[in-house]
Amino acid sequence: MGHYSVMSMVRSHGSPTYIPRGCANRRSGRLTLEKPDAVPPRPLAFLGVRSCDLSAMMIQDFAFLAGSHIEPGYQARRASGFIIALNCTQPGENGFGDSRETCPAVKSLYDHPIWSEIAHRCLCCGNCTLVSPTCFCTTVENVTDLSVQEGDRRRTWDTGFTEEFSYIHGGNVRASAAARCRQWLTHKFAHGSDQFGMSGCVGCGRCITWRPAGIDLTEELAKLQVAAIALN
């Protein structure tokens, strides 16, 4: 079977096959672009992959392998990877994979005060996005040496909870914490379904575990469901 670098998925967080850090291209001399090698140094073997992580890989496959724009690094890791799944007979303390579903009703609550209530407790630290296996937002940084003769365009992990992430020329499109909380949750449970044909949440519960403010996603969804029913 060859040699693999082993990654245990029993306590792993985030996506195992999508590595956002890397050099997008390199410039030397007169704007010569050199693309980095997309093939990993050694194939990866993923041990103990739970059903929620398998579902997350399906979403990532759609995002990075479907269409005309293929993510070469992700494609190389997926093609050479070896996966051993784990039958999840007992979910984690905060896991809710069996009960996850889309929640299109949240679209009708765009201006509802419930978002401000959630944002009042949210620290916008980005912990939830860093541990979620279906979050893959990145940013691009341009770095040059002191001679300005060579430089890298680097792709690094980012989170939609920072003010800088949603800044465009002329201003910030999601200046408030409430707007960023709304974007994250509606993309997971409403717009994600429109984009991927399935819920953007796989029910792993890691965002609940790692949120320092103790925000429980399942409790907030229940409140949103009640608010949506009340509006109708």
C-alpha positions as a printed NumPy array, in Angstrom:
array([[  0.   ,   0.   ,   0.   ],
       [  2.98 ,   2.304,   0.296],
       [  3.912,   4.744,   3.051],
       [  1.522,   7.259,   4.593],
       [  1.631,  10.076,   7.085],
       [ -1.014,   9.1  ,   9.629],
       [ -3.621,  11.58 ,  10.869],
       [ -5.964,  10.488,  13.64 ],
       [ -9.487,  11.839,  13.15 ],
       [-10.799,  10.836,  16.582],
       [ -9.777,  14.173,  18.078],
       [ -9.027,  16.113,  14.913],
       [-10.615,  19.488,  14.186],
       [-11.364,  21.281,  10.965],
       [-10.893,  19.851,   7.504],
       [ -8.239,  17.111,   7.134],
       [ -7.781,  17.481,   3.376],
       [ -8.04 ,  21.23 ,   2.853],
       [ -4.821,  23.007,   3.844],
       [ -5.372,  26.732,   3.264],
       [ -1.862,  27.83 ,   4.15 ],
       [  0.451,  27.955,   1.176],
       [  2.097,  30.07 ,  -1.459],
       [ -0.316,  30.83 ,  -4.271],
       [  2.476,  31.981,  -6.567],
       [  6.003,  33.337,  -6.422],
       [  7.487,  36.315,  -8.156],
       [ 11.165,  36.665,  -8.974],
       [ 12.976,  39.134, -11.188],
       [ 10.6  ,  40.548, -13.775],
       [  7.245,  39.207, -12.625],
       [  7.957,  35.549, -13.269],
       [  5.227,  33.486, -11.687],
       [  6.075,  30.096, -10.243],
       [  3.249,  27.928,  -8.977],
       [  4.139,  25.723,  -6.008],
       [  3.989,  21.947,  -6.19 ],
       [  0.464,  20.85 ,  -5.288],
       [  1.36 ,  17.21 ,  -4.549],
       [  1.854,  16.482,  -0.834],
       [  5.279,  15.056,   0.151],
       [  3.635,  11.827,   1.38 ],
       [  0.067,  10.496,   1.044],
       [ -2.121,  10.938,   4.095],
       [ -3.967,   8.129,   5.899],
       [ -6.97 ,   9.276,   7.93 ],
       [ -7.849,   6.969,  10.798],
       [-11.119,   7.059,  12.727],
       [-13.045,   9.273,  10.296],
       [-16.562,   9.815,  11.644],
       [-19.686,  10.139,   9.541],
       [-19.819,  13.897,  10.132],
       [-16.305,  14.255,   8.71 ],
       [-17.205,  12.094,   5.71 ],
       [-20.177,  14.391,   5.067],
       [-17.863,  17.39 ,   5.375],
       [-15.556,  15.886,   2.743],
       [-18.523,  15.644,   0.371],
       [-19.156,  19.364,   0.811],
       [-15.474,  20.165,   0.322],
       [-15.37 ,  17.958,  -2.789],
       [-18.21 ,  20.002,  -4.228],
       [-16.491,  23.285,  -3.342],
       [-12.998,  22.399,  -4.587],
       [-13.412,  19.702,  -7.228],
       [-16.654,  20.576,  -9.028],
       [-16.799,  23.082, -11.841],
       [-13.99 ,  24.549, -13.898],
       [-11.862,  25.875, -11.012],
       [-10.148,  22.934,  -9.318],
       [ -8.136,  23.363,  -6.11 ],
       [ -4.941,  21.417,  -7.004],
       [ -3.68 ,  20.927,  -3.453],
       [ -6.992,  19.554,  -2.264],
       [ -7.318,  17.364,  -5.353],
       [ -3.868,  15.846,  -4.772],
       [ -4.529,  15.088,  -1.104],
       [ -7.929,  13.539,  -1.827],
       [ -6.61 ,  11.391,  -4.683],
       [ -3.7  ,   9.977,  -2.684],
       [ -5.443,   9.752,   0.697],
       [ -6.408,   6.539,   2.47 ],
       [ -9.487,   6.721,   4.718],
       [-10.542,   4.356,   7.495],
       [-13.974,   5.339,   8.809],
       [-15.199,   4.89 ,  12.36 ],
       [-18.702,   3.642,  13.12 ],
       [-19.947,   6.385,  15.432],
       [-22.081,   4.348,  17.838],
       [-21.94 ,   7.034,  20.518],
       [-21.804,  10.688,  19.414],
       [-19.789,  13.259,  21.282],
       [-21.289,  15.294,  24.075],
       [-22.198,  18.164,  21.722],
       [-22.687,  16.174,  18.519],
       [-26.077,  16.286,  16.814],
       [-25.411,  14.611,  13.473],
       [-28.581,  12.507,  13.546],
       [-30.829,  15.547,  13.933],
       [-29.171,  18.103,  11.689],
       [-31.246,  19.611,   8.926],
       [-31.499,  22.745,   6.836],
       [-33.365,  25.72 ,   8.199],
       [-34.45 ,  27.897,   5.25 ],
       [-36.772,  29.851,   7.559],
       [-33.797,  31.87 ,   8.83 ],
       [-33.789,  33.749,   5.523],
       [-36.991,  35.496,   6.609],
       [-35.318,  36.771,   9.788],
       [-32.744,  39.017,   8.112],
       [-33.554,  42.097,  10.225],
       [-34.772,  40.268,  13.333],
       [-33.394,  41.494,  16.708],
       [-32.405,  37.935,  17.601],
       [-29.118,  38.419,  15.716],
       [-28.149,  41.287,  18.024],
       [-28.939,  39.101,  21.014],
       [-26.614,  36.385,  19.743],
       [-23.923,  38.919,  18.843],
       [-24.094,  40.409,  22.353],
       [-22.643,  37.131,  23.646],
       [-20.392,  36.333,  20.673],
       [-16.712,  37.333,  20.98 ],
       [-16.139,  37.134,  17.196],
       [-12.977,  35.172,  17.964],
       [-13.475,  32.784,  15.037],
       [-12.999,  29.614,  17.106],
       [-16.122,  28.049,  15.628],
       [-14.921,  28.534,  12.052],
       [-11.457,  27.152,  12.79 ],
       [-12.783,  23.842,  14.123],
       [-15.656,  23.391,  11.688],
       [-14.867,  20.811,   8.965],
       [-17.015,  22.744,   6.473],
       [-15.511,  26.226,   6.966],
       [-12.832,  27.096,   4.427],
       [-12.618,  30.894,   4.189],
       [ -9.189,  32.255,   3.294],
       [ -7.485,  35.536,   2.582],
       [ -4.517,  36.467,   0.385],
       [ -1.428,  38.315,   1.595],
       [  1.339,  39.799,  -0.562],
       [  4.786,  39.596,   1.04 ],
       [  8.055,  40.897,  -0.454],
       [ 11.682,  40.847,   0.653],
       [ 13.604,  44.032,   1.486],
       [ 14.956,  44.321,  -2.045],
       [ 11.429,  44.132,  -3.488],
       [ 12.841,  41.73 ,  -6.076],
       [ 11.11 ,  38.623,  -4.829],
       [  7.805,  38.074,  -3.159],
       [  5.087,  35.599,  -2.373],
       [  1.346,  35.763,  -2.69 ],
       [  0.26 ,  33.655,   0.265],
       [ -3.105,  32.139,   0.984],
       [ -3.83 ,  31.845,   4.692],
       [ -6.739,  30.695,   6.791],
       [ -9.236,  33.391,   7.73 ],
       [-12.593,  33.705,   9.446],
       [-15.684,  35.631,   8.452],
       [-16.014,  36.907,  12.021],
       [-13.285,  39.528,  11.644],
       [-14.078,  43.031,  10.425],
       [-11.278,  42.832,   7.875],
       [-12.723,  39.789,   6.119],
       [-15.832,  41.584,   4.837],
       [-14.081,  44.859,   4.034],
       [-14.198,  45.925,   0.401],
       [-13.316,  49.167,  -1.334],
       [-15.461,  51.85 ,   0.211],
       [-16.416,  50.144,   3.447],
       [-17.347,  47.028,   5.376],
       [-20.385,  45.092,   4.175],
       [-20.754,  43.377,   7.566],
       [-19.604,  46.012,  10.012],
       [-21.542,  44.682,  13.019],
       [-21.056,  41.467,  14.954],
       [-24.759,  40.754,  14.429],
       [-24.292,  40.816,  10.65 ],
       [-21.341,  38.431,  10.851],
       [-23.204,  36.023,  13.149],
       [-26.156,  36.087,  10.769],
       [-23.945,  35.397,   7.747],
       [-22.265,  32.413,   9.387],
       [-25.461,  30.766,  10.586],
       [-27.584,  31.411,   7.507],
       [-24.825,  30.11 ,   5.245],
       [-24.65 ,  26.903,   7.255],
       [-28.372,  26.201,   7.398],
       [-29.978,  28.041,   4.487],
       [-27.703,  29.375,   1.749],
       [-25.351,  26.411,   2.113],
       [-28.199,  24.143,   1.06 ],
       [-28.79 ,  26.325,  -1.996],
       [-25.091,  26.158,  -2.868],
       [-24.221,  22.524,  -2.108],
       [-27.6  ,  20.804,  -2.18 ],
       [-27.155,  19.804,   1.462],
       [-26.846,  21.43 ,   4.853],
       [-23.586,  23.27 ,   5.431],
       [-23.496,  21.776,   8.933],
       [-22.624,  18.118,   9.561],
       [-23.604,  18.074,  13.226],
       [-20.141,  17.394,  14.657],
       [-20.768,  19.83 ,  17.527],
       [-17.208,  21.176,  17.551],
       [-18.363,  24.782,  17.283],
       [-20.413,  24.287,  20.474],
       [-17.455,  22.73 ,  22.28 ],
       [-14.932,  25.414,  21.338],
       [-17.018,  28.57 ,  21.651],
       [-15.686,  30.332,  24.781],
       [-18.95 ,  32.245,  25.194],
       [-20.918,  28.994,  25.51 ],
       [-23.199,  29.648,  22.519],
       [-25.068,  26.445,  21.683],
       [-25.938,  26.29 ,  17.998],
       [-28.873,  23.942,  18.554],
       [-30.446,  26.296,  21.104],
       [-30.077,  29.291,  18.796],
       [-31.649,  27.371,  15.905],
       [-34.626,  26.494,  18.115],
       [-35.101,  30.185,  18.919],
       [-34.9  ,  31.075,  15.234],
       [-37.492,  28.447,  14.372],
       [-39.884,  29.903,  16.952],
       [-39.256,  33.451,  15.663],
       [-39.892,  32.376,  12.07 ],
       [-43.186,  30.7  ,  13.041],
       [-44.254,  33.822,  14.917],
       [-43.659,  35.97 ,  11.826],
       [-45.892,  33.724,   9.752]])
